[in-house]
Amino acid sequence: MTDALLRVLIAENQYLIAMEVERILQEALPCDVTITPLARLADAMEADAFDVVIIDAVLTETLNVDRVRMITQAGAEPVFLSSYGHVSHMASIVAERPVVAKPPQADELAAAVLKAAHGRSPSDGEGFLDDR
């Protein structure tokens, strides 16, 4: 029995970047990739179910929060692409999710998508029992 394909949505206005992300993912992971312009993100998520949504991180925290809420309410997990080197170190909702720098590197992007799709790394057990 084979594992189910990951369903990945790339919401990106720069089509060449979206195509590069798609190429990387299809070479690295068993996945089904859909590309949509950012303006059609909500429509694409209503039309189909996705495991992971790849989206740009923006400097406006409220917009990032709104997008994460929309993505997670649809049953998917976000992976952020970022042109801002400092975004993953800021106290923000983006830093709580996988962040991949643009231009994306294959190993880093594949790892971020897998992390989002399969949740955070397993617990090390600390604080689980006897946390007194």
N, CA, C and O of each residue as an XYZ file, in Angstrom:
528
protein
N       0.846     -1.181      0.000
C       0.000      0.000      0.000
C       0.886      1.236      0.000
O       1.841      1.312      0.773
N       0.588      2.185     -0.839
C       1.394      3.396     -0.918
C       0.762      4.498     -0.088
O      -0.443      4.509      0.161
N       1.616      5.425      0.333
C       1.115      6.570      1.078
C       0.303      7.465      0.155
O       0.580      7.559     -1.041
N      -0.689      8.112      0.716
C      -1.491      9.049     -0.064
C      -0.626     10.238     -0.462
O       0.267     10.658      0.274
N      -0.910     10.757     -1.622
C      -0.191     11.939     -2.070
C      -0.541     13.132     -1.204
O      -1.697     13.320     -0.825
N       0.461     13.935     -0.895
C       0.194     15.205     -0.227
C      -0.489     16.126     -1.223
O      -0.115     16.183     -2.394
N      -1.480     16.835     -0.750
C      -2.168     17.807     -1.597
C      -1.662     19.188     -1.197
O      -1.911     19.658     -0.087
N      -0.946     19.830     -2.121
C      -0.293     21.097     -1.830
C      -0.865     22.183     -2.729
O      -0.986     22.008     -3.941
N      -1.212     23.301     -2.115
C      -1.663     24.483     -2.845
C      -0.584     25.543     -2.729
O      -0.133     25.864     -1.629
N      -0.174     26.080     -3.857
C       0.778     27.191     -3.874
C       0.000     28.434     -4.245
O      -0.505     28.547     -5.362
N      -0.098     29.372     -3.309
C      -0.797     30.635     -3.549
C       0.275     31.693     -3.764
O       0.852     32.209     -2.807
N       0.533     32.006     -5.006
C       1.657     32.875     -5.352
C       1.306     33.694     -6.588
O       0.813     33.152     -7.578
N       1.562     34.997     -6.530
C       1.284     35.878     -7.661
C       2.387     35.850     -8.714
O       2.141     36.188     -9.872
N       3.582     35.457     -8.333
C       4.685     35.379     -9.293
C       4.737     33.949     -9.834
O       5.244     33.038     -9.180
N       4.202     33.779    -11.036
C       3.995     32.450    -11.588
C       5.299     31.666    -11.751
O       5.300     30.447    -11.579
N       6.399     32.330    -12.075
C       7.667     31.611    -12.226
C       8.139     31.037    -10.896
O       8.691     29.937    -10.855
N       7.927     31.771     -9.816
C       8.262     31.247     -8.488
C       7.372     30.054     -8.168
O       7.851     29.027     -7.686
N       6.080     30.187     -8.434
C       5.147     29.090     -8.174
C       5.537     27.847     -8.964
O       5.474     26.736     -8.436
N       5.934     28.017    -10.209
C       6.331     26.870    -11.036
C       7.610     26.225    -10.497
O       7.748     25.002    -10.537
N       8.537     27.031     -9.995
C       9.770     26.487     -9.420
C       9.462     25.703     -8.137
O      10.013     24.623     -7.923
N       8.596     26.236     -7.301
C       8.186     25.535     -6.084
C       7.508     24.215     -6.454
O       7.777     23.183     -5.840
N       6.638     24.250     -7.447
C       5.969     23.036     -7.910
C       6.984     22.006     -8.394
O       6.891     20.832     -8.034
N       7.944     22.429     -9.199
C       8.961     21.511     -9.722
C       9.750     20.869     -8.580
O       9.963     19.657     -8.564
N      10.179     21.693     -7.631
C      10.944     21.176     -6.493
C      10.140     20.128     -5.728
O      10.647     19.052     -5.410
N       8.893     20.450     -5.441
C       8.067     19.534     -4.656
C       7.811     18.231     -5.385
O       7.875     17.161     -4.779
N       7.521     18.301     -6.679
C       7.217     17.086     -7.420
C       8.441     16.199     -7.601
O       8.310     14.985     -7.763
N       9.633     16.798     -7.574
C      10.851     15.998     -7.644
C      11.211     15.397     -6.287
O      11.854     14.350     -6.222
N      10.797     16.059     -5.203
C      11.224     15.644     -3.871
C      10.202     14.801     -3.116
O      10.576     13.984     -2.275
N       8.922     14.991     -3.407
C       7.877     14.366     -2.596
C       6.770     13.791     -3.468
O       6.523     14.280     -4.570
N       6.107     12.756     -2.977
C       4.906     12.296     -3.667
C       3.774     13.281     -3.350
O       3.206     13.250     -2.258
N       3.456     14.143     -4.300
C       2.453     15.177     -4.022
C       1.698     15.573     -5.283
O       2.152     15.380     -6.411
N       0.536     16.131     -5.034
C      -0.299     16.704     -6.078
C      -0.310     18.207     -5.809
O      -0.757     18.647     -4.750
N       0.180     18.988     -6.763
C       0.361     20.422     -6.552
C      -0.609     21.213     -7.416
O      -0.791     20.929     -8.600
N      -1.228     22.213     -6.796
C      -2.096     23.157     -7.493
C      -1.528     24.552     -7.270
O      -1.077     24.881     -6.173
N      -1.554     25.366     -8.317
C      -1.091     26.751     -8.224
C      -2.283     27.671     -8.410
O      -3.118     27.453     -9.288
N      -2.356     28.701     -7.580
C      -3.411     29.699     -7.714
C      -2.848     31.073     -7.404
O      -1.947     31.192     -6.574
N      -3.357     32.113     -8.050
C      -2.968     33.467     -7.651
C      -3.461     33.729     -6.227
O      -4.485     33.190     -5.808
N      -2.744     34.539     -5.509
C      -3.090     34.832     -4.122
C      -4.513     35.347     -3.972
O      -5.185     35.030     -2.990
N      -4.976     36.129     -4.921
C      -6.332     36.687     -4.854
C      -7.403     35.590     -4.906
O      -8.540     35.824     -4.497
N      -7.057     34.414     -5.395
C      -8.029     33.318     -5.502
C      -7.803     32.231     -4.452
O      -8.314     31.119     -4.586
N      -7.042     32.553     -3.411
C      -6.740     31.574     -2.370
C      -8.005     31.004     -1.752
O      -8.155     29.784     -1.680
N      -8.907     31.847     -1.310
C     -10.139     31.376     -0.656
C     -10.963     30.500     -1.598
O     -11.491     29.468     -1.183
N     -11.075     30.906     -2.858
C     -11.833     30.116     -3.834
C     -11.217     28.735     -4.044
O     -11.927     27.731     -4.105
N      -9.889     28.693     -4.155
C      -9.205     27.415     -4.370
C      -9.391     26.490     -3.174
O      -9.543     25.279     -3.336
N      -9.379     27.062     -1.979
C      -9.534     26.243     -0.781
C     -10.966     25.754     -0.612
O     -11.193     24.692     -0.032
N     -11.926     26.511     -1.108
C     -13.315     26.055     -1.084
C     -13.553     24.952     -2.107
O     -14.356     24.048     -1.876
N     -12.857     25.027     -3.234
C     -13.074     24.091     -4.327
C     -12.442     22.720     -4.087
O     -12.903     21.720     -4.638
N     -11.390     22.668     -3.270
C     -10.679     21.413     -3.077
C     -10.070     21.384     -1.681
O      -9.937     22.422     -1.033
N      -9.703     20.196     -1.224
C      -9.064     20.037      0.077
C      -7.553     19.933     -0.117
O      -7.083     19.292     -1.057
N      -6.807     20.562      0.769
C      -5.350     20.543      0.706
C      -4.783     20.196      2.071
O      -5.402     20.456      3.103
N      -3.594     19.602      2.059
C      -2.881     19.308      3.300
C      -2.002     20.486      3.703
O      -1.886     20.815      4.883
N      -1.388     21.111      2.710
C      -0.442     22.200      2.940
C      -0.719     23.315      1.954
O      -1.006     23.071      0.782
N      -0.630     24.551      2.447
C      -0.750     25.724      1.583
C       0.537     26.526      1.719
O       0.920     26.918      2.821
N       1.194     26.763      0.605
C       2.420     27.556      0.582
C       2.038     28.971      0.186
O       1.404     29.196     -0.845
N       2.436     29.921      1.024
C       2.003     31.305      0.860
C       3.118     32.247      1.296
O       3.954     31.882      2.123
N       3.133     33.447      0.745
C       4.128     34.445      1.138
C       3.853     34.998      2.523
O       2.708     35.265      2.887
N       4.905     35.163      3.280
C       4.810     35.892      4.548
C       4.858     37.376      4.192
O       5.635     37.795      3.333
N       4.029     38.152      4.855
C       4.027     39.591      4.642
C       4.376     40.277      5.955
O       4.303     39.660      7.018
N       4.748     41.532      5.888
C       5.137     42.248      7.097
C       3.945     42.673      7.943
O       4.122     43.088      9.089
N       2.736     42.579      7.401
C       1.528     42.936      8.132
C       1.050     41.719      8.918
O       0.505     40.776      8.344
N       1.255     41.746     10.223
C       0.927     40.590     11.057
C      -0.550     40.221     10.985
O      -0.881     39.036     10.969
N      -1.433     41.194     10.942
C      -2.870     40.865     10.907
C      -3.220     40.090      9.642
O      -4.069     39.199      9.683
N      -2.586     40.413      8.530
C      -2.842     39.665      7.290
C      -2.313     38.239      7.410
O      -2.976     37.297      6.977
N      -1.133     38.071      7.990
C      -0.609     36.720      8.214
C      -1.537     35.920      9.111
O      -1.799     34.748      8.838
N      -2.040     36.534     10.179
C      -2.948     35.853     11.104
C      -4.230     35.451     10.387
O      -4.708     34.328     10.550
N      -4.788     36.362      9.594
C      -6.015     36.050      8.852
C      -5.804     34.886      7.893
O      -6.659     34.008      7.777
N      -4.670     34.879      7.209
C      -4.389     33.800      6.260
C      -4.194     32.465      6.966
O      -4.698     31.439      6.510
N      -3.460     32.477      8.081
C      -3.265     31.235      8.833
C      -4.611     30.709      9.327
O      -4.875     29.510      9.245
N      -5.446     31.580      9.828
C      -6.765     31.173     10.312
C      -7.581     30.541      9.181
O      -8.186     29.485      9.366
N      -7.596     31.183      8.019
C      -8.358     30.660      6.884
C      -7.816     29.289      6.456
O      -8.589     28.372      6.178
N      -6.510     29.158      6.407
C      -5.881     27.908      5.972
C      -6.153     26.785      6.968
O      -6.524     25.680      6.574
N      -5.970     27.063      8.244
C      -6.158     26.008      9.244
C      -7.629     25.639      9.405
O      -7.948     24.478      9.657
N      -8.524     26.608      9.263
C      -9.952     26.288      9.341
C     -10.394     25.397      8.184
O     -11.378     24.667      8.295
N      -9.665     25.464      7.084
C      -9.969     24.608      5.939
C      -9.321     23.227      6.079
O      -9.482     22.373      5.207
N      -8.588     23.009      7.180
C      -7.985     21.703      7.419
C      -6.584     21.537      6.870
O      -6.075     20.417      6.825
N      -5.948     22.617      6.452
C      -4.589     22.566      5.910
C      -3.622     23.241      6.881
O      -4.037     23.821      7.885
N      -2.352     23.160      6.575
C      -1.323     23.823      7.359
C      -0.498     24.714      6.434
O      -0.188     24.316      5.311
N      -0.139     25.912      6.891
C       0.627     26.818      6.044
C       2.134     26.574      6.116
O       2.670     26.154      7.141
N       2.789     26.849      5.007
C       4.238     26.984      4.937
C       4.458     28.353      4.313
O       3.893     28.666      3.265
N       5.276     29.157      4.956
C       5.512     30.506      4.456
C       6.778     30.576      3.625
O       7.805     29.996      3.976
N       6.686     31.299      2.513
C       7.859     31.698      1.742
C       8.158     33.126      2.157
O       7.239     33.910      2.398
N       9.429     33.469      2.243
C       9.757     34.813      2.690
C      10.992     35.369      1.994
O      12.006     34.689      1.836
N      10.872     36.614      1.587
C      12.015     37.360      1.057
C      12.694     38.142      2.167
O      13.747     38.746      1.958
N      12.090     38.128      3.345
C      12.593     38.883      4.486
C      13.397     37.941      5.374
O      12.838     37.015      5.963
N      14.691     38.168      5.474
C      15.551     37.283      6.230
C      15.237     37.218      7.708
O      15.535     36.211      8.350
N      14.654     38.240      8.258
C      14.437     38.297      9.695
C      13.074     37.766     10.134
O      12.827     37.651     11.334
N      12.203     37.447      9.216
C      10.825     37.121      9.564
C      10.703     35.892     10.461
O       9.813     35.843     11.310
N      11.567     34.910     10.295
C      11.457     33.704     11.116
C      11.966     33.930     12.531
O      11.761     33.080     13.398
N      12.620     35.049     12.783
C      13.128     35.342     14.121
C      12.235     36.317     14.875
O      12.463     36.576     16.057
N      11.223     36.859     14.208
C      10.322     37.804     14.846
C       9.289     37.047     15.675
O       8.964     35.894     15.390
N       8.786     37.713     16.698
C       7.673     37.147     17.461
C       6.423     37.363     16.625
O       5.823     38.438     16.660
N       6.035     36.350     15.879
C       4.884     36.476     14.992
C       4.318     35.096     14.712
O       4.938     34.075     15.010
N       3.142     35.090     14.140
C       2.519     33.820     13.765
C       3.334     33.114     12.689
O       3.303     31.887     12.593
N       4.060     33.872     11.883
C       4.900     33.277     10.845
C       5.998     32.430     11.476
O       6.291     31.335     10.995
N       6.608     32.928     12.551
C       7.697     32.210     13.204
C       7.229     30.904     13.832
O       8.044     30.029     14.124
N       5.921     30.767     14.042
C       5.375     29.542     14.626
C       5.158     28.454     13.581
O       4.835     27.318     13.929
N       5.330     28.785     12.322
C       5.096     27.862     11.203
C       6.390     27.686     10.421
O       7.317     28.480     10.581
N       6.470     26.656      9.575
C       7.664     26.522      8.741
C       7.814     27.717      7.797
O       6.852     28.144      7.158
N       9.034     28.246      7.723
C       9.349     29.382      6.855
C      10.508     28.979      5.962
O      11.506     28.437      6.435
N      10.375     29.246      4.667
C      11.407     28.940      3.686
C      11.779     30.239      2.983
O      10.912     30.970      2.504
N      13.077     30.517      2.927
C      13.552     31.735      2.269
C      13.418     31.599      0.759
O      13.567     30.516      0.194
N      13.134     32.730      0.127
C      13.144     32.787     -1.336
C      14.549     33.153     -1.787
O      15.187     33.972     -1.126
N      15.051     32.610     -2.842
C      14.490     31.496     -3.604
C      14.608     30.204     -2.799
O      15.605     29.986     -2.110
N      13.597     29.357     -2.886
C      13.593     28.150     -2.060
C      14.643     27.132     -2.497
O      14.874     26.916     -3.686
N      15.265     26.522     -1.506
C      16.192     25.417     -1.742
C      15.402     24.116     -1.602
O      14.535     24.007     -0.735
N      15.690     23.151     -2.434
C      14.888     21.928     -2.512
C      14.752     21.205     -1.173
O      13.640     20.883     -0.756
N      15.866     20.949     -0.500
C      15.803     20.197      0.759
C      15.014     20.949      1.820
O      14.205     20.361      2.538
N      15.255     22.248      1.913
C      14.575     23.059      2.918
C      13.070     23.115      2.657
O      12.276     23.004      3.591
N      12.676     23.287      1.401
C      11.259     23.356      1.053
C      10.566     22.025      1.321
O       9.484     21.996      1.909
N      11.175     20.935      0.898
C      10.577     19.617      1.126
C      10.428     19.335      2.619
O       9.401     18.810      3.051
N      11.444     19.677      3.408
C      11.380     19.458      4.854
C      10.269     20.297      5.486
O       9.556     19.816      6.367
N      10.119     21.540      5.047
C       9.077     22.418      5.596
C       7.687     21.887      5.268
O       6.795     21.921      6.116
N       7.496     21.400      4.053
C       6.198     20.855      3.662
C       5.888     19.593      4.462
O       4.761     19.415      4.924
N       6.868     18.724      4.628
C       6.652     17.522      5.424
C       6.358     17.858      6.883
O       5.495     17.240      7.507
N       7.073     18.829      7.417
C       6.841     19.246      8.806
C       5.417     19.762      8.974
O       4.737     19.421      9.942
N       4.973     20.574      8.042
C       3.612     21.110      8.116
C       2.585     19.994      7.949
O       1.587     19.956      8.668
N       2.822     19.099      7.017
C       1.853     18.039      6.722
C       1.736     17.026      7.854
O       0.655     16.491      8.104
N       2.820     16.767      8.522
C       2.824     15.723      9.541
C       2.937     16.278     10.951
O       3.178     15.524     11.894
N       2.770     17.555     11.105
C       2.824     18.159     12.425
C       4.240     18.366     12.890
O       5.199     18.034     12.194
N       4.353     18.904     14.042
C       5.666     19.173     14.628
C       6.361     17.872     14.991
O       5.748     16.805     15.005
N       7.634     17.978     15.280
C       8.397     16.786     15.624
C       7.812     16.122     16.866
O       7.225     16.795     17.713
N       7.966     14.831     16.974
C       7.386     14.112     18.106
C       7.902     14.664     19.433
O       9.003     15.210     19.511
N       7.104     14.513     20.449
C       7.458     14.979     21.783
C       8.665     14.224     22.301
O       8.835     13.033     22.041
N       9.506     14.946     23.048
C      10.637     14.287     23.681
C      10.242     13.732     25.045
O      11.064     13.134     25.740
N       8.987     13.931     25.424
C       8.490     13.402     26.676
C       8.710     14.325     27.865
O       8.132     14.098     28.928
N       9.521     15.350     27.717
C       9.748     16.270     28.827
C       8.460     16.975     29.192
O       7.717     17.435     28.325
N       8.213     17.051     30.457
C       7.029     17.732     30.937
C       5.762     16.914     30.779
O       4.666     17.420     31.019
N       5.892     15.686     30.390
C       4.719     14.871     30.127
C       4.181     14.240     31.409
O       2.997     14.365     31.723
N       5.043     13.577     32.130
C       4.687     13.008     33.424
C       5.582     13.673     34.467
O       6.549     14.341     34.100
N       5.304     13.518     35.684
C       6.155     14.049     36.756
C       6.609     15.474     36.516
O       7.745     15.817     36.843
N       5.776     16.290     35.969
C       6.130     17.696     35.715
C       5.677     18.525     36.916
O       4.770     19.353     36.829
N       6.341     18.269     38.032
C       5.941     18.953     39.267
C       6.983     19.893     39.727
O       6.810     20.553     40.752
